[in-house]
């Protein structure tokens, strides 16, 4: 059999788009070639923003049989699994934490596959080939001189992939986190979803939706080609407002969103709130074959309960209407529990090259895992369903 060959490529456009997409499938829009290309071509991901693409590809002869997004990172922004304290501790004792190696989707804390392999490729052999780099700590090239990286981080991988990586590279450190996700339990429609809840929560959600309507706001879901240039530009203004309120611009620019609309419109869902027929708020989601991903939101108005309606209830209605089984509305937010989003335990993996840093990080991760597991169990106890899913 032809041996596997590992090759790192400096830009996603260097990888054949059709071959990449054939490996990653259609339920994970963030791993699609078009999404990663939009990030790089728009300049949202580039050396200037601290992301240096080094996408890893596996080849058998001339056939592309494995792909994994990979970046050299010069900071920890846009990752949502926070290691700033690790970097600070290491640099305080004279270490060099950045650049580090990162396998993740930039600015996108959505669980999904990270290594996609062709049928018939031994997943253990493929990961062990990749893991040889992590065992050496990885390396960067500066001025033609290779130097080791401090670490490699695998973020928001699916549980089965996490287990496969741990088998291939037992030295990887596991770190837990929690997100809140909605799953269809055979509800049929939104009223069926409410019927599964306690009376108190059912009444509360109906009241929140009435509050939105009583303010004169109407909600509209636009998909694909129905999202015209004007609607997209209005959404971007709202998206920027969310960040400007914190004194900075968003990670993503208008060119990025325009590229998504041009190259993968079928993956887009825009929830638009209108007042007097004029759009005043918007939430942009992406969708795969079975999953809706809520990602970007902003509003030009202060309106009670509008965020819950646009970012949660409209998404649930859309999933039920389109037969999507899962709704991932994004990170954080215990308030999602009361609205039917159950906690899900997530695992990230970390290779730390130097044992002087690895050992204290391992102790930290072990203590954190215990706390996060306890939190996840406690969160399930307060779900508002009559029979918790």
VEXKETI-875977 format. One record per residue (C-alpha): residue in three letters; x, y, z. Coordinates in steps of 0.05 Angstrom, whole numbers. Layout:
<site res="ALA" u="X" v="Y" w="Z"/>
...
***
This chain:
<site res="UNK" u="0" v="0" w="0"/>
<site res="UNK" u="24" v="70" w="-17"/>
<site res="UNK" u="50" v="103" w="48"/>
<site res="UNK" u="18" v="165" w="77"/>
<site res="UNK" u="55" v="230" w="66"/>
<site res="UNK" u="43" v="291" w="110"/>
<site res="UNK" u="46" v="359" w="78"/>
<site res="UNK" u="33" v="428" w="110"/>
<site res="UNK" u="5" v="480" w="63"/>
<site res="UNK" u="10" v="555" w="75"/>
<site res="UNK" u="-60" v="573" w="52"/>
<site res="UNK" u="-127" v="538" w="43"/>
<site res="UNK" u="-128" v="559" w="-30"/>
<site res="UNK" u="-68" v="513" w="-40"/>
<site res="UNK" u="-113" v="453" w="-25"/>
<site res="UNK" u="-160" v="430" w="-81"/>
<site res="UNK" u="-230" v="453" w="-59"/>
<site res="UNK" u="-269" v="394" w="-86"/>
<site res="UNK" u="-222" v="343" w="-55"/>
<site res="UNK" u="-224" v="379" w="13"/>
<site res="UNK" u="-300" v="383" w="13"/>
<site res="UNK" u="-307" v="310" w="-8"/>
<site res="UNK" u="-271" v="291" w="56"/>
<site res="UNK" u="-306" v="338" w="105"/>
<site res="UNK" u="-379" v="325" w="85"/>
<site res="UNK" u="-438" v="372" w="89"/>
<site res="UNK" u="-460" v="376" w="162"/>
<site res="UNK" u="-403" v="420" w="185"/>
<site res="UNK" u="-403" v="485" w="145"/>
<site res="UNK" u="-345" v="514" w="184"/>
<site res="UNK" u="-298" v="460" w="159"/>
<site res="UNK" u="-317" v="471" w="87"/>
<site res="UNK" u="-264" v="498" w="40"/>
<site res="UNK" u="-308" v="559" w="24"/>
<site res="UNK" u="-313" v="580" w="97"/>
<site res="UNK" u="-238" v="574" w="110"/>
<site res="UNK" u="-223" v="609" w="45"/>
<site res="UNK" u="-270" v="666" w="63"/>
<site res="UNK" u="-232" v="675" w="128"/>
<site res="UNK" u="-164" v="678" w="93"/>
<site res="UNK" u="-184" v="716" w="30"/>
<site res="UNK" u="-219" v="770" w="70"/>
<site res="UNK" u="-158" v="780" w="114"/>
<site res="UNK" u="-196" v="761" w="177"/>
<site res="UNK" u="-146" v="704" w="185"/>
<site res="UNK" u="-75" v="723" w="166"/>
<site res="UNK" u="-6" v="734" w="196"/>
<site res="UNK" u="-28" v="806" w="207"/>
<site res="UNK" u="-84" v="783" w="253"/>
<site res="UNK" u="-40" v="732" w="288"/>
<site res="UNK" u="-64" v="670" w="250"/>
<site res="UNK" u="-12" v="637" w="204"/>
<site res="UNK" u="-44" v="580" w="164"/>
<site res="UNK" u="-6" v="515" w="160"/>
<site res="UNK" u="-62" v="467" w="140"/>
<site res="UNK" u="-42" v="395" w="147"/>
<site res="UNK" u="-57" v="347" w="90"/>
<site res="UNK" u="-46" v="272" w="82"/>
<site res="UNK" u="-32" v="243" w="14"/>
<site res="UNK" u="-27" v="174" w="-17"/>
<site res="UNK" u="8" v="186" w="-82"/>
<site res="UNK" u="-30" v="242" w="-115"/>
<site res="UNK" u="-94" v="229" w="-76"/>
<site res="UNK" u="-114" v="274" w="-19"/>
<site res="UNK" u="-136" v="227" w="37"/>
<site res="UNK" u="-135" v="270" w="100"/>
<site res="UNK" u="-143" v="344" w="118"/>
<site res="UNK" u="-138" v="383" w="183"/>
<site res="UNK" u="-141" v="458" w="194"/>
<site res="UNK" u="-79" v="482" w="229"/>
<site res="UNK" u="-50" v="549" w="248"/>
<site res="UNK" u="10" v="580" w="282"/>
<site res="UNK" u="-20" v="628" w="333"/>
<site res="UNK" u="15" v="689" w="360"/>
<site res="UNK" u="-38" v="702" w="413"/>
<site res="UNK" u="-99" v="667" w="442"/>
<site res="UNK" u="-155" v="712" w="417"/>
<site res="UNK" u="-213" v="681" w="379"/>
<site res="UNK" u="-206" v="611" w="408"/>
<site res="UNK" u="-256" v="608" w="467"/>
<site res="UNK" u="-214" v="558" w="505"/>
<site res="UNK" u="-172" v="604" w="547"/>
<site res="UNK" u="-99" v="591" w="560"/>
<site res="UNK" u="-75" v="662" w="575"/>
<site res="UNK" u="-55" v="642" w="646"/>
<site res="UNK" u="-12" v="585" w="618"/>
<site res="UNK" u="23" v="633" w="571"/>
<site res="UNK" u="34" v="684" w="627"/>
<site res="UNK" u="62" v="633" w="675"/>
<site res="UNK" u="110" v="604" w="623"/>
<site res="UNK" u="135" v="672" w="600"/>
<site res="UNK" u="145" v="696" w="672"/>
<site res="UNK" u="198" v="642" w="681"/>
<site res="UNK" u="232" v="657" w="615"/>
<site res="UNK" u="194" v="610" w="570"/>
<site res="UNK" u="167" v="627" w="500"/>
<site res="UNK" u="94" v="607" w="493"/>
<site res="UNK" u="78" v="639" w="426"/>
<site res="UNK" u="74" v="620" w="371"/>
<site res="UNK" u="37" v="557" w="387"/>
<site res="UNK" u="3" v="505" w="343"/>
<site res="UNK" u="-73" v="505" w="338"/>
<site res="UNK" u="-123" v="460" w="305"/>
<site res="UNK" u="-190" v="496" w="308"/>
<site res="UNK" u="-238" v="537" w="266"/>
<site res="UNK" u="-219" v="610" w="276"/>
<site res="UNK" u="-269" v="651" w="317"/>
<site res="UNK" u="-317" v="592" w="317"/>
<site res="UNK" u="-330" v="553" w="382"/>
<site res="UNK" u="-374" v="501" w="348"/>
<site res="UNK" u="-360" v="427" w="360"/>
<site res="UNK" u="-345" v="387" w="298"/>
<site res="UNK" u="-294" v="342" w="264"/>
<site res="UNK" u="-223" v="369" w="259"/>
<site res="UNK" u="-188" v="313" w="221"/>
<site res="UNK" u="-225" v="286" w="161"/>
<site res="UNK" u="-200" v="221" w="129"/>
<site res="UNK" u="-218" v="183" w="66"/>
<site res="UNK" u="-251" v="116" w="72"/>
<site res="UNK" u="-201" v="60" w="82"/>
<site res="UNK" u="-148" v="104" w="116"/>
<site res="UNK" u="-126" v="76" w="183"/>
<site res="UNK" u="-146" v="131" w="232"/>
<site res="UNK" u="-96" v="109" w="284"/>
<site res="UNK" u="-38" v="109" w="234"/>
<site res="UNK" u="-59" v="177" w="208"/>
<site res="UNK" u="-61" v="208" w="277"/>
<site res="UNK" u="5" v="176" w="298"/>
<site res="UNK" u="37" v="207" w="237"/>
<site res="UNK" u="10" v="275" w="256"/>
<site res="UNK" u="28" v="263" w="329"/>
<site res="UNK" u="102" v="256" w="314"/>
<site res="UNK" u="102" v="332" w="306"/>
<site res="UNK" u="68" v="342" w="373"/>
<site res="UNK" u="117" v="296" w="407"/>
<site res="UNK" u="173" v="341" w="383"/>
<site res="UNK" u="132" v="402" w="404"/>
<site res="UNK" u="120" v="420" w="332"/>
<site res="UNK" u="163" v="471" w="297"/>
<site res="UNK" u="160" v="538" w="263"/>
<site res="UNK" u="205" v="564" w="209"/>
<site res="UNK" u="235" v="634" w="218"/>
<site res="UNK" u="288" v="658" w="172"/>
<site res="UNK" u="300" v="587" w="149"/>
<site res="UNK" u="314" v="563" w="220"/>
<site res="UNK" u="266" v="513" w="252"/>
<site res="UNK" u="250" v="523" w="326"/>
<site res="UNK" u="203" v="483" w="371"/>
<site res="UNK" u="134" v="506" w="389"/>
<site res="UNK" u="113" v="507" w="461"/>
<site res="UNK" u="48" v="470" w="449"/>
<site res="UNK" u="-7" v="444" w="404"/>
<site res="UNK" u="-82" v="452" w="419"/>
<site res="UNK" u="-142" v="415" w="390"/>
<site res="UNK" u="-205" v="454" w="404"/>
<site res="UNK" u="-279" v="436" w="398"/>
<site res="UNK" u="-269" v="367" w="368"/>
<site res="UNK" u="-325" v="316" w="372"/>
<site res="UNK" u="-322" v="264" w="428"/>
<site res="UNK" u="-305" v="205" w="383"/>
<site res="UNK" u="-247" v="244" w="353"/>
<site res="UNK" u="-222" v="264" w="422"/>
<site res="UNK" u="-219" v="191" w="442"/>
<site res="UNK" u="-183" v="172" w="378"/>
<site res="UNK" u="-130" v="226" w="389"/>
<site res="UNK" u="-120" v="204" w="461"/>
<site res="UNK" u="-107" v="133" w="436"/>
<site res="UNK" u="-57" v="158" w="384"/>
<site res="UNK" u="-22" v="206" w="431"/>
<site res="UNK" u="-32" v="188" w="505"/>
<site res="UNK" u="8" v="248" w="529"/>
<site res="UNK" u="-46" v="296" w="507"/>
<site res="UNK" u="-78" v="334" w="565"/>
<site res="UNK" u="-154" v="337" w="566"/>
<site res="UNK" u="-192" v="399" w="587"/>
<site res="UNK" u="-268" v="403" w="596"/>
<site res="UNK" u="-317" v="458" w="580"/>
<site res="UNK" u="-393" v="464" w="576"/>
<site res="UNK" u="-439" v="489" w="522"/>
<site res="UNK" u="-515" v="491" w="519"/>
<site res="UNK" u="-550" v="458" w="460"/>
<site res="UNK" u="-620" v="442" w="439"/>
<site res="UNK" u="-639" v="374" w="411"/>
<site res="UNK" u="-704" v="353" w="379"/>
<site res="UNK" u="-737" v="300" w="422"/>
<site res="UNK" u="-793" v="289" w="372"/>
<site res="UNK" u="-830" v="354" w="389"/>
<site res="UNK" u="-862" v="362" w="320"/>
<site res="UNK" u="-870" v="437" w="326"/>
<site res="UNK" u="-857" v="494" w="375"/>
<site res="UNK" u="-921" v="480" w="413"/>
<site res="UNK" u="-898" v="408" w="421"/>
<site res="UNK" u="-832" v="434" w="448"/>
<site res="UNK" u="-868" v="478" w="499"/>
<site res="UNK" u="-914" v="421" w="518"/>
<site res="UNK" u="-854" v="381" w="542"/>
<site res="UNK" u="-837" v="436" w="592"/>
<site res="UNK" u="-862" v="451" w="660"/>
<site res="UNK" u="-922" v="497" w="663"/>
<site res="UNK" u="-882" v="553" w="694"/>
<site res="UNK" u="-829" v="554" w="639"/>
<site res="UNK" u="-880" v="545" w="583"/>
<site res="UNK" u="-918" v="607" w="607"/>
<site res="UNK" u="-853" v="646" w="614"/>
<site res="UNK" u="-831" v="632" w="543"/>
<site res="UNK" u="-899" v="650" w="515"/>
<site res="UNK" u="-896" v="714" w="555"/>
<site res="UNK" u="-827" v="731" w="526"/>
<site res="UNK" u="-852" v="721" w="455"/>
<site res="UNK" u="-913" v="765" w="469"/>
<site res="UNK" u="-868" v="820" w="496"/>
<site res="UNK" u="-830" v="821" w="430"/>
<site res="UNK" u="-894" v="824" w="389"/>
<site res="UNK" u="-924" v="878" w="434"/>
<site res="UNK" u="-865" v="923" w="418"/>
<site res="UNK" u="-885" v="921" w="345"/>
<site res="UNK" u="-828" v="876" w="325"/>
<site res="UNK" u="-836" v="822" w="272"/>
<site res="UNK" u="-787" v="766" w="258"/>
<site res="UNK" u="-769" v="740" w="189"/>
<site res="UNK" u="-725" v="681" w="170"/>
<site res="UNK" u="-687" v="689" w="104"/>
<site res="UNK" u="-648" v="632" w="73"/>
<site res="UNK" u="-597" v="627" w="18"/>
<site res="UNK" u="-611" v="670" w="-43"/>
<site res="UNK" u="-665" v="708" w="-5"/>
<site res="UNK" u="-610" v="742" w="35"/>
<site res="UNK" u="-596" v="801" w="-11"/>
<site res="UNK" u="-537" v="850" w="-7"/>
<site res="UNK" u="-578" v="901" w="32"/>
<site res="UNK" u="-599" v="850" w="85"/>
<site res="UNK" u="-527" v="826" w="92"/>
<site res="UNK" u="-500" v="896" w="100"/>
<site res="UNK" u="-553" v="913" w="152"/>
<site res="UNK" u="-534" v="849" w="190"/>
<site res="UNK" u="-461" v="870" w="189"/>
<site res="UNK" u="-478" v="938" w="219"/>
<site res="UNK" u="-514" v="903" w="275"/>
<site res="UNK" u="-456" v="853" w="284"/>
<site res="UNK" u="-407" v="911" w="291"/>
<site res="UNK" u="-451" v="945" w="343"/>
<site res="UNK" u="-444" v="884" w="388"/>
<site res="UNK" u="-368" v="893" w="388"/>
<site res="UNK" u="-366" v="969" w="388"/>
<site res="UNK" u="-405" v="967" w="453"/>
<site res="UNK" u="-342" v="935" w="481"/>
<site res="UNK" u="-296" v="986" w="449"/>
<site res="UNK" u="-270" v="945" w="391"/>
<site res="UNK" u="-286" v="920" w="321"/>
<site res="UNK" u="-310" v="850" w="306"/>
<site res="UNK" u="-261" v="795" w="287"/>
<site res="UNK" u="-295" v="787" w="220"/>
<site res="UNK" u="-304" v="839" w="165"/>
<site res="UNK" u="-358" v="852" w="114"/>
<site res="UNK" u="-317" v="820" w="59"/>
<site res="UNK" u="-317" v="755" w="97"/>
<site res="UNK" u="-394" v="754" w="101"/>
<site res="UNK" u="-400" v="774" w="28"/>
<site res="UNK" u="-356" v="715" w="9"/>
<site res="UNK" u="-400" v="668" w="48"/>
<site res="UNK" u="-462" v="695" w="13"/>
<site res="UNK" u="-428" v="686" w="-55"/>
<site res="UNK" u="-398" v="617" w="-45"/>
<site res="UNK" u="-443" v="579" w="5"/>
<site res="UNK" u="-511" v="615" w="8"/>
<site res="UNK" u="-548" v="549" w="21"/>
<site res="UNK" u="-513" v="546" w="89"/>
<site res="UNK" u="-538" v="614" w="112"/>
<site res="UNK" u="-599" v="631" w="153"/>
<site res="UNK" u="-612" v="704" w="171"/>
<site res="UNK" u="-662" v="720" w="225"/>
<site res="UNK" u="-684" v="792" w="216"/>
<site res="UNK" u="-724" v="833" w="265"/>
<site res="UNK" u="-764" v="890" w="235"/>
<site res="UNK" u="-800" v="950" w="265"/>
<site res="UNK" u="-850" v="985" w="221"/>
<site res="UNK" u="-824" v="944" w="163"/>
<site res="UNK" u="-752" v="967" w="173"/>
<site res="UNK" u="-698" v="918" w="196"/>
<site res="UNK" u="-670" v="936" w="264"/>
<site res="UNK" u="-635" v="873" w="288"/>
<site res="UNK" u="-607" v="809" w="257"/>
<site res="UNK" u="-577" v="742" w="275"/>
<site res="UNK" u="-537" v="702" w="223"/>
<site res="UNK" u="-535" v="627" w="230"/>
<site res="UNK" u="-502" v="572" w="190"/>
<site res="UNK" u="-534" v="504" w="177"/>
<site res="UNK" u="-511" v="436" w="157"/>
<site res="UNK" u="-548" v="372" w="140"/>
<site res="UNK" u="-573" v="361" w="211"/>
<site res="UNK" u="-549" v="420" w="253"/>
<site res="UNK" u="-563" v="494" w="259"/>
<site res="UNK" u="-507" v="538" w="287"/>
<site res="UNK" u="-525" v="605" w="317"/>
<site res="UNK" u="-464" v="650" w="310"/>
<site res="UNK" u="-470" v="725" w="298"/>
<site res="UNK" u="-519" v="776" w="328"/>
<site res="UNK" u="-530" v="850" w="336"/>
<site res="UNK" u="-585" v="901" w="344"/>
<site res="UNK" u="-596" v="975" w="331"/>
<site res="UNK" u="-651" v="979" w="383"/>
<site res="UNK" u="-660" v="963" w="457"/>
<site res="UNK" u="-719" v="916" w="459"/>
<site res="UNK" u="-741" v="870" w="515"/>
<site res="UNK" u="-732" v="795" w="501"/>
<site res="UNK" u="-712" v="807" w="428"/>
<site res="UNK" u="-646" v="769" w="436"/>
<site res="UNK" u="-683" v="708" w="463"/>
<site res="UNK" u="-732" v="710" w="405"/>
<site res="UNK" u="-682" v="722" w="349"/>
<site res="UNK" u="-626" v="678" w="374"/>
<site res="UNK" u="-663" v="620" w="408"/>
<site res="UNK" u="-737" v="613" w="392"/>
<site res="UNK" u="-731" v="628" w="318"/>
<site res="UNK" u="-675" v="578" w="313"/>
<site res="UNK" u="-715" v="524" w="347"/>
<site res="UNK" u="-774" v="538" w="301"/>
<site res="UNK" u="-728" v="534" w="241"/>
<site res="UNK" u="-699" v="467" w="264"/>
<site res="UNK" u="-769" v="438" w="273"/>
<site res="UNK" u="-792" v="464" w="206"/>
<site res="UNK" u="-730" v="437" w="169"/>
<site res="UNK" u="-720" v="372" w="206"/>
<site res="UNK" u="-654" v="392" w="237"/>
<site res="UNK" u="-639" v="351" w="299"/>
<site res="UNK" u="-591" v="397" w="336"/>
<site res="UNK" u="-586" v="472" w="349"/>
<site res="UNK" u="-519" v="498" w="375"/>
<site res="UNK" u="-532" v="572" w="393"/>
<site res="UNK" u="-460" v="589" w="412"/>
<site res="UNK" u="-419" v="594" w="476"/>
<site res="UNK" u="-436" v="613" w="547"/>
<site res="UNK" u="-503" v="631" w="577"/>
<site res="UNK" u="-535" v="595" w="635"/>
<site res="UNK" u="-599" v="632" w="615"/>
<site res="UNK" u="-603" v="581" w="558"/>
<site res="UNK" u="-621" v="526" w="608"/>
<site res="UNK" u="-688" v="557" w="624"/>
<site res="UNK" u="-703" v="559" w="549"/>
<site res="UNK" u="-692" v="485" w="536"/>
<site res="UNK" u="-618" v="482" w="519"/>
<site res="UNK" u="-584" v="425" w="555"/>
<site res="UNK" u="-511" v="426" w="578"/>
<site res="UNK" u="-461" v="386" w="537"/>
<site res="UNK" u="-392" v="369" w="562"/>
<site res="UNK" u="-338" v="387" w="512"/>
<site res="UNK" u="-265" v="366" w="512"/>
<site res="UNK" u="-204" v="401" w="484"/>
<site res="UNK" u="-135" v="368" w="479"/>
<site res="UNK" u="-68" v="400" w="492"/>
<site res="UNK" u="3" v="378" w="479"/>
<site res="UNK" u="53" v="416" w="522"/>
<site res="UNK" u="125" v="403" w="500"/>
<site res="UNK" u="164" v="422" w="563"/>
<site res="UNK" u="149" v="381" w="626"/>
<site res="UNK" u="162" v="442" w="669"/>
<site res="UNK" u="99" v="472" w="641"/>
<site res="UNK" u="63" v="408" w="625"/>
<site res="UNK" u="62" v="381" w="696"/>
<site res="UNK" u="28" v="441" w="729"/>
<site res="UNK" u="-20" v="448" w="670"/>
<site res="UNK" u="-38" v="374" w="678"/>
<site res="UNK" u="-55" v="385" w="751"/>
<site res="UNK" u="-96" v="446" w="734"/>
<site res="UNK" u="-135" v="408" w="680"/>
<site res="UNK" u="-150" v="350" w="727"/>
<site res="UNK" u="-179" v="396" w="780"/>
<site res="UNK" u="-217" v="435" w="727"/>
<site res="UNK" u="-247" v="372" w="696"/>
<site res="UNK" u="-275" v="351" w="763"/>
<site res="UNK" u="-307" v="420" w="774"/>
<site res="UNK" u="-336" v="423" w="704"/>
<site res="UNK" u="-366" v="353" w="708"/>
<site res="UNK" u="-399" v="372" w="773"/>
<site res="UNK" u="-426" v="436" w="743"/>
<site res="UNK" u="-453" v="399" w="682"/>
<site res="UNK" u="-490" v="349" w="726"/>
<site res="UNK" u="-519" v="405" w="769"/>
<site res="UNK" u="-541" v="443" w="706"/>
<site res="UNK" u="-580" v="383" w="681"/>
<site res="UNK" u="-619" v="381" w="745"/>
<site res="UNK" u="-650" v="450" w="731"/>
<site res="UNK" u="-673" v="437" w="659"/>
<site res="UNK" u="-746" v="459" w="652"/>
<site res="UNK" u="-774" v="395" w="623"/>
<site res="UNK" u="-825" v="352" w="658"/>
<site res="UNK" u="-782" v="292" w="639"/>
<site res="UNK" u="-711" v="317" w="628"/>
<site res="UNK" u="-683" v="295" w="561"/>
***
